[in-house]
Amino acid sequence: MKPIMDKTDKILLTLFLMSLAAYLVIFLSAFWDLPLNIPPWHQGLLLYFHSIPMFFLQLLLCRLAKPHWRLFAPLMLLLVPGLVFVGSAGWAVLGWVLFLYWCAAPTAGCILAWIVWGVGKLGRGRDKHEKRDPSI
């Protein structure tokens, strides 16, 4: 990985940290008081907001990772806690369903970041190979 030097990389890192902090506040505020009485809009934020920090993290990794197999690191980080949870809880089907439901948003964030990075890379590559008209 190359070091973070570009202004865009610093912006992506800042956006990742800010959105992660916002998600942690959302998560902690949901489970702070007992009994749990979480409104539907808060449940939606709990289940889907963490796609935003994962999007910024994956986009930053796409920009910085030279061996492209490293781009799958966030997905592996999602898989390990899920396997530990399912193995320790002994829940076969229900555990996997909950794990898939909880990890759908970060996975969607990763896939969206790959798409944005790929489209940006294709656009930059096409600009380099086009011949410019000097009269324009």
C-alpha positions as CSV (number, residue, x, y, z in Angstrom):
1,M,0.0,0.0,0.0
2,K,1.2,3.5,-0.8
3,P,1.1,6.0,2.1
4,I,-1.8,8.4,2.3
5,M,-0.6,11.6,0.7
6,D,-3.2,12.7,-1.7
7,K,-5.9,15.3,-0.7
8,T,-8.6,12.9,-1.9
9,D,-7.3,10.1,0.3
10,K,-7.3,12.4,3.3
11,I,-10.9,13.4,2.5
12,L,-12.0,9.8,2.2
13,L,-10.3,8.9,5.5
14,T,-12.0,11.9,7.2
15,L,-15.4,10.9,5.8
16,F,-14.9,7.3,6.9
17,L,-14.0,8.3,10.4
18,M,-16.9,10.8,10.7
19,S,-19.5,8.3,9.4
20,L,-18.1,5.6,11.6
21,A,-18.4,7.9,14.6
22,A,-22.0,8.7,13.6
23,Y,-22.8,5.0,13.3
24,L,-21.3,4.3,16.7
25,V,-23.5,7.0,18.2
26,I,-26.6,5.6,16.5
27,F,-25.7,2.1,17.7
28,L,-25.0,3.1,21.3
29,S,-28.1,5.3,21.6
30,A,-30.2,2.4,20.4
31,F,-29.0,0.0,23.1
32,W,-28.4,2.5,25.9
33,D,-31.6,2.2,27.8
34,L,-33.5,-1.0,28.8
35,P,-36.1,-2.1,27.9
36,L,-35.4,-1.6,24.2
37,N,-37.9,0.7,22.5
38,I,-36.3,1.5,19.2
39,P,-38.4,3.4,16.7
40,P,-38.6,2.1,13.1
41,W,-36.5,5.0,11.7
42,H,-33.7,4.2,14.2
43,Q,-33.9,0.5,13.3
44,G,-33.4,1.4,9.7
45,L,-30.3,3.4,10.6
46,L,-29.0,0.5,12.6
47,L,-29.4,-1.9,9.8
48,Y,-28.3,0.2,6.8
49,F,-26.3,3.2,7.9
50,H,-23.0,1.2,8.3
51,S,-22.9,0.8,4.5
52,I,-21.7,4.5,4.4
53,P,-18.5,4.0,6.4
54,M,-17.8,0.8,4.6
55,F,-18.2,2.6,1.3
56,F,-15.6,5.2,2.2
57,L,-13.2,2.6,3.7
58,Q,-13.5,0.4,0.6
59,L,-13.0,3.3,-1.8
60,L,-9.9,4.4,0.2
61,L,-8.6,0.8,0.0
62,C,-9.3,0.7,-3.8
63,R,-7.2,3.9,-4.2
64,L,-4.3,2.7,-2.0
65,A,-4.0,-1.1,-2.5
66,K,-1.6,-2.1,-5.2
67,P,-2.2,-5.9,-4.9
68,H,-5.9,-6.0,-5.8
69,W,-6.6,-9.1,-3.6
70,R,-6.3,-6.7,-0.6
71,L,-9.6,-5.1,-1.7
72,F,-11.4,-8.1,-0.1
73,A,-10.1,-7.4,3.4
74,P,-13.2,-5.6,4.6
75,L,-15.3,-8.6,3.6
76,M,-13.0,-10.9,5.4
77,L,-13.4,-8.7,8.5
78,L,-17.1,-9.2,8.3
79,L,-16.9,-12.9,7.9
80,V,-14.7,-13.7,10.9
81,P,-17.0,-12.3,13.7
82,G,-20.0,-13.9,12.0
83,L,-18.4,-17.3,12.0
84,V,-17.3,-16.9,15.6
85,F,-20.8,-15.9,16.6
86,V,-22.5,-18.7,14.7
87,G,-20.0,-21.2,16.1
88,S,-20.3,-20.1,19.7
89,A,-24.1,-19.6,19.7
90,G,-24.7,-23.0,18.0
91,W,-27.5,-21.5,15.9
92,A,-27.4,-23.1,12.5
93,V,-30.0,-21.5,10.2
94,L,-31.2,-18.5,12.3
95,G,-27.6,-17.4,13.0
96,W,-26.7,-17.4,9.3
97,V,-29.9,-15.5,8.4
98,L,-29.2,-12.8,11.0
99,F,-25.6,-12.6,9.9
100,L,-26.5,-12.2,6.3
101,Y,-29.1,-9.6,7.1
102,W,-26.7,-7.6,9.3
103,C,-23.8,-7.8,6.7
104,A,-25.9,-6.9,3.7
105,A,-25.4,-3.1,4.1
106,P,-21.6,-3.2,4.5
107,T,-21.3,-5.6,1.6
108,A,-23.5,-3.3,-0.6
109,G,-21.2,-0.4,0.5
110,C,-18.1,-2.4,-0.7
111,I,-19.7,-3.3,-4.0
112,L,-20.8,0.3,-4.6
113,A,-17.2,1.5,-3.9
114,W,-15.8,-1.1,-6.3
115,I,-18.3,0.1,-9.0
116,V,-17.4,3.8,-8.4
117,W,-13.7,3.0,-8.4
118,G,-13.9,0.9,-11.6
119,V,-15.9,3.6,-13.4
120,G,-13.5,6.2,-12.3
121,K,-10.5,4.1,-13.4
122,L,-12.1,3.4,-16.8
123,G,-12.8,7.2,-17.3
124,R,-9.2,8.1,-16.4
125,G,-7.8,5.4,-18.7
126,R,-9.9,6.5,-21.6
127,D,-8.8,10.1,-21.2
128,K,-5.1,9.1,-21.4
129,H,-5.5,7.2,-24.7
130,E,-7.7,9.8,-26.5
131,K,-5.9,12.2,-28.8
132,R,-6.7,15.8,-28.0
133,D,-7.6,18.3,-30.7
134,P,-5.3,21.3,-30.3
135,S,-7.8,23.6,-31.8
136,I,-10.2,23.2,-28.9
